[in-house]
């Protein structure tokens, strides 16, 4: 029997992001499938009961709430250090880039990607510097390092000069609620969000590295050429729009055809995804790109980038284009929306491709990584 401590500060009710969903889906499976072990979940605020998945979990609040670099340092290096000394776990698992550098307990970190190393200009300077410094420390000090694609694995190994043998690829999964909808169900969704119009979809933040500006420019070109009542729906917070997207909207003058939904419930997002004509995910840099696989499971064609991990994750089931080339993105839209046979081929290939990814597989791979560390202590 082992005592495993876990950083669960990213488990926030109705505010799960990519890292949060990874933690939620993997931890839920690990703790329930391994009742012979005990787990301590370290939160940085009052937690919701839905995150205490089973009775072999001891939830502990460690203050302060860690929401910006100074408090990240305080939480990981001071408060968490004290907590680890108090509870004396056999292993500390952090499903994000940071560990406690002062702790003597063996640690496992999951560094999802290194966007802050390659595109620091797209982040607040203090945040980028913190991520760069402390992700490097985590990569070098942790007994094992997980990440979510082979691309990110090679990137971490090369950037932080660590042994590839201590790294693991823990591909993300897809929630079961993502599935195709009937024509009638899709119509109801369109009536709710786009006054009945067909739409293409983007899901994610509006950070500049997401390349939403060029996606809007390509959509504007497509609308100018083909017209119609097609809309572009962003599952994003309009209030967090950055200057590049503001400029693109000003240039294209198609704001009436752009819809921002803000954050949606998981169920609503799944229904919206399954009702789209295509998923646009033409980012400059990603560690995995979950929305692509979600779209594939829903039978929705995907247009993505030919850079970073995206071709690896998409396989042959998406149109991959140069994210800097607006005309190429426009051409991909034309292929999907004007040629039914292309869209159908992508749907069929997507149905096959998405089967490679599941949270059950992610949890099993993550548990194997933890087991390798526990085995060294004789706690397997």
C-alpha positions in Angstrom: 0.0 0.0 0.0 1.3 3.5 -0.9 0.3 7.0 0.1 0.2 9.2 -3.0 -0.1 13.0 -2.7 -1.6 14.9 -5.7 -1.6 18.5 -6.7 -5.3 19.1 -7.4 -5.5 22.9 -7.4 -6.7 22.9 -11.0 -9.9 21.0 -10.1 -12.3 23.9 -10.0 -16.0 23.5 -10.3 -17.2 24.5 -13.8 -13.8 26.0 -14.6 -11.8 23.0 -15.9 -9.4 23.8 -18.6 -7.2 21.4 -20.5 -5.0 20.6 -17.5 -8.0 20.4 -15.3 -9.8 17.9 -17.5 -6.6 15.8 -17.7 -6.4 15.7 -13.9 -10.1 15.1 -13.5 -10.4 12.2 -15.9 -7.2 10.4 -15.0 -7.4 10.8 -11.2 -11.1 9.7 -11.1 -10.1 6.5 -12.8 -6.8 5.9 -10.9 -8.2 6.3 -7.3 -11.3 4.2 -8.0 -9.4 1.5 -9.7 -6.8 1.2 -7.0 -8.6 1.2 -3.6 -5.5 -0.6 -2.1 -3.7 2.7 -2.2 -4.4 6.0 -0.3 -4.4 9.4 -1.9 -4.1 13.0 -0.5 -5.6 15.6 -2.8 -4.0 19.0 -2.1 -6.4 21.9 -3.1 -5.6 25.6 -2.8 -9.2 26.6 -1.9 -12.4 25.2 -0.7 -13.1 22.2 -2.9 -16.2 20.7 -4.4 -17.3 17.3 -3.2 -17.5 16.0 -6.8 -13.7 15.9 -6.9 -13.4 13.5 -3.9 -14.0 10.5 -6.1 -13.7 7.7 -3.5 -13.2 7.0 0.1 -9.5 6.4 -0.2 -8.9 10.1 -0.8 -8.1 12.6 2.0 -8.8 16.1 0.7 -6.6 18.8 2.2 -6.8 22.6 1.6 -3.3 24.2 1.5 -3.4 28.0 1.4 -3.0 30.5 -0.1 -5.0 30.3 -3.3 -2.4 30.2 -6.0 -3.5 32.3 -9.0 -0.4 34.2 -10.1 3.4 33.8 -10.0 4.1 35.1 -6.5 1.4 32.9 -5.0 2.4 29.9 -7.1 5.8 30.1 -5.6 4.4 30.4 -2.1 2.0 27.5 -2.6 4.5 25.1 -4.2 7.7 26.0 -2.4 6.5 26.9 1.1 2.9 25.7 1.9 3.1 22.5 -0.1 6.6 21.8 1.2 5.2 21.9 4.8 2.2 19.7 3.8 4.5 17.1 2.3 6.7 17.0 5.4 3.6 16.6 7.5 1.9 13.8 5.6 5.1 12.0 4.4 3.6 10.5 1.2 5.5 7.9 -0.8 5.0 9.9 -4.0 3.9 13.4 -5.1 2.1 13.6 -8.5 1.5 17.0 -10.1 -0.6 16.9 -13.3 0.9 20.3 -14.3 4.3 21.8 -14.9 5.2 22.5 -11.3 6.5 20.4 -8.4 8.0 21.3 -5.0 11.7 21.7 -5.6 12.5 21.5 -1.8 10.7 18.2 -1.2 12.6 15.0 -0.7 9.7 12.8 -1.7 9.9 11.3 -5.3 7.8 13.4 -7.7 6.1 13.0 -11.1 5.1 16.0 -13.2 3.0 16.4 -16.4 4.3 19.2 -18.6 1.6 19.5 -21.3 3.6 21.7 -23.7 6.3 24.4 -23.9 4.3 27.2 -25.5 5.8 29.6 -22.9 9.3 28.8 -24.2 8.5 29.2 -27.9 6.0 32.1 -27.7 6.7 34.0 -24.5 5.6 37.2 -26.2 2.0 36.0 -26.1 1.9 35.7 -22.3 2.4 38.2 -19.5 6.2 38.4 -19.1 6.1 37.4 -15.4 4.0 34.4 -16.2 6.2 33.3 -19.0 9.4 33.7 -16.9 7.8 31.7 -14.1 6.7 28.8 -16.3 10.1 28.7 -18.0 12.1 28.6 -14.7 9.9 26.2 -12.8 9.0 23.9 -15.6 12.7 23.4 -16.2 13.2 22.6 -12.5 10.3 20.2 -12.6 11.7 18.4 -15.7 15.1 18.1 -14.2 14.2 17.2 -10.7 11.1 15.0 -11.1 11.7 11.2 -11.2 9.5 11.0 -14.2 7.9 13.5 -16.6 4.8 13.0 -18.5 3.4 14.9 -21.5 0.6 14.5 -24.0 2.2 13.9 -27.4 5.5 12.6 -28.9 6.1 16.1 -30.2 6.0 17.6 -26.7 8.1 14.8 -25.4 10.9 15.5 -27.8 10.5 19.2 -27.2 10.8 18.8 -23.4 13.8 16.5 -23.7 15.7 18.8 -26.1 14.8 22.1 -24.4 15.5 21.0 -20.9 18.3 18.5 -21.7 16.8 15.6 -19.8 17.0 11.8 -20.4 14.2 10.6 -22.7 14.1 7.4 -20.6 12.5 9.3 -17.7 9.6 10.6 -19.9 6.3 9.2 -20.8 3.7 10.1 -23.5 0.2 10.2 -21.9 -2.1 11.1 -24.7 -5.3 12.9 -23.8 -8.7 11.3 -24.1 -12.2 12.2 -25.0 -15.4 12.4 -22.9 -18.1 9.9 -23.8 -20.7 12.7 -24.2 -19.0 13.6 -27.6 -21.0 11.7 -30.2 -22.9 12.5 -33.5 -26.3 14.1 -33.3 -29.3 13.5 -35.5 -30.3 16.1 -38.0 -33.2 17.2 -35.8 -30.9 17.6 -32.8 -28.4 19.6 -34.8 -31.2 21.9 -35.9 -32.2 22.6 -32.3 -28.6 23.5 -31.5 -28.4 25.8 -34.4 -31.6 27.5 -33.4 -30.1 28.1 -30.0 -26.8 29.6 -31.0 -26.9 30.8 -34.6 -30.6 31.5 -35.4 -30.7 28.4 -37.4 -27.6 29.1 -39.6 -24.9 26.5 -40.4 -21.6 27.3 -38.6 -18.0 26.4 -38.3 -16.5 26.1 -34.8 -13.4 27.0 -32.8 -13.0 25.9 -29.2 -10.3 27.4 -27.0 -8.8 30.6 -25.7 -8.1 33.7 -27.7 -4.4 33.9 -27.0 -2.4 35.0 -30.0 -0.7 31.6 -30.4 -4.1 30.1 -31.1 -4.1 32.0 -34.4 -7.7 33.1 -34.3 -6.9 36.2 -36.3 -5.9 34.2 -39.4 -8.8 31.9 -39.0 -11.2 34.9 -39.0 -9.4 36.3 -42.1 -9.8 33.0 -43.9 -13.4 32.8 -42.9 -13.9 36.4 -44.2 -12.3 35.4 -47.5 -14.5 32.4 -47.8 -17.7 34.4 -47.0 -16.7 37.0 -49.6 -16.3 34.3 -52.3 -19.2 32.0 -51.5 -21.6 34.2 -49.4 -24.4 32.3 -47.6 -25.5 32.5 -44.0 -22.6 30.6 -42.5 -21.5 31.7 -39.1 -18.2 31.2 -37.2 -18.8 30.2 -33.5 -16.1 30.7 -30.9 -16.4 28.9 -27.7 -14.4 31.6 -26.1 -14.7 34.6 -23.8 -15.1 37.7 -26.0 -13.8 39.9 -23.2 -10.5 38.1 -23.4 -10.0 39.0 -27.1 -6.4 40.2 -27.9 -5.2 42.8 -30.3 -4.6 40.5 -33.2 -8.2 39.2 -33.3 -9.5 42.7 -32.8 -7.5 43.9 -35.9 -8.7 40.9 -38.0 -12.4 41.6 -37.1 -11.9 45.3 -38.0 -10.3 44.3 -41.4 -12.8 41.8 -42.4 -15.9 43.6 -41.2 -17.8 40.3 -40.6 -18.5 40.8 -36.9 -22.2 40.0 -37.5 -21.1 36.5 -38.6 -18.9 35.9 -35.5 -20.5 34.5 -32.4 -18.8 34.2 -29.0 -20.5 31.8 -26.6 -18.3 32.2 -23.6 -17.7 29.1 -21.4 -20.2 26.3 -21.9 -21.0 23.3 -19.8 -19.4 20.1 -21.0 -22.8 18.8 -22.3 -23.5 22.0 -24.2 -20.1 22.0 -25.8 -20.4 18.4 -26.9 -23.8 19.2 -28.6 -22.4 22.4 -30.2 -19.4 20.5 -31.5 -21.6 17.7 -33.0 -23.7 20.4 -34.8 -20.8 22.2 -36.6 -20.0 21.9 -40.3 -16.3 21.8 -39.5 -13.9 22.4 -36.6 -11.2 25.0 -37.2 -8.2 24.5 -35.0 -5.3 26.2 -36.9 -3.1 27.0 -34.0 0.6 28.0 -34.1 1.5 25.7 -31.3 -0.2 23.0 -29.2 0.7 20.2 -26.9 -2.2 18.0 -28.0 -5.3 19.7 -29.4 -8.3 18.0 -27.7 -11.0 19.8 -29.6 -9.9 18.1 -32.9 -10.4 14.6 -31.5 -13.7 15.7 -29.9 -14.9 16.9 -33.3 -13.8 13.6 -34.9 -15.8 11.6 -32.4 -18.8 13.7 -33.3 -18.4 13.1 -37.1 -17.2 16.7 -37.8 -14.5 17.4 -40.3 -11.3 19.0 -38.9 -9.0 21.7 -40.4 -5.8 22.1 -38.4 -2.2 23.2 -38.6 0.8 21.4 -40.1 3.0 22.5 -37.1 3.8 21.3 -33.6 1.9 18.2 -32.4 -1.1 18.8 -34.6 -0.2 16.5 -37.6 0.8 13.8 -35.1 -2.6 13.9 -33.3 -4.7 14.4 -36.5 -3.0 11.6 -38.4 -4.7 11.4 -41.9 -8.0 12.5 -40.5 -7.8 16.2 -41.0 -6.7 18.8 -43.5 -3.4 20.3 -42.3 -2.4 23.7 -43.5 0.3 26.4 -42.9 -1.2 28.5 -40.1 0.5 31.6 -41.4 -1.1 31.2 -44.9 -4.6 32.7 -44.8 -5.2 31.6 -48.4 -4.4 28.0 -47.5 -6.8 28.1 -44.6 -9.5 29.5 -46.9 -8.8 26.8 -49.4 -9.2 24.1 -46.7 -12.6 25.7 -45.8 -13.6 25.5 -49.4 -12.6 21.9 -49.7 -14.7 20.9 -46.6 -17.7 23.1 -47.2 -18.0 23.0 -51.0 -17.0 19.3 -51.7 -19.3 16.8 -49.9 -17.0 13.9 -50.8 -14.0 15.6 -49.0 -16.1 16.2 -45.9 -17.3 12.6 -45.9 -13.8 11.2 -46.3 -12.7 13.3 -43.3 -15.6 12.1 -41.2 -14.8 8.4 -42.0 -11.1 8.8 -41.3 -11.9 10.8 -38.1 -14.1 8.0 -36.8 -11.2 5.6 -37.1 -8.6 8.1 -35.7 -10.5 9.1 -32.6 -10.6 5.5 -31.4 -6.9 5.8 -30.6 -7.6 8.2 -27.7 -9.5 7.5 -24.5 -9.2 8.6 -20.9 -9.1 5.0 -19.9 -5.8 4.7 -21.9 -4.6 8.0 -20.4 -5.3 6.8 -16.9 -3.6 3.5 -17.5 -0.5 5.1 -18.9 -0.3 7.7 -16.1 -0.7 4.9 -13.4 2.1 3.0 -15.1 4.4 6.0 -14.8 3.5 6.4 -11.1 4.1 2.7 -10.6 7.6 2.9 -12.0 8.5 5.4 -9.3 6.7 3.6 -6.5 8.5 0.3 -7.5 11.8 2.0 -6.7 10.5 2.4 -3.1 9.1 -1.1 -3.0 5.6 0.3 -2.7 4.2 -1.0 -6.0 
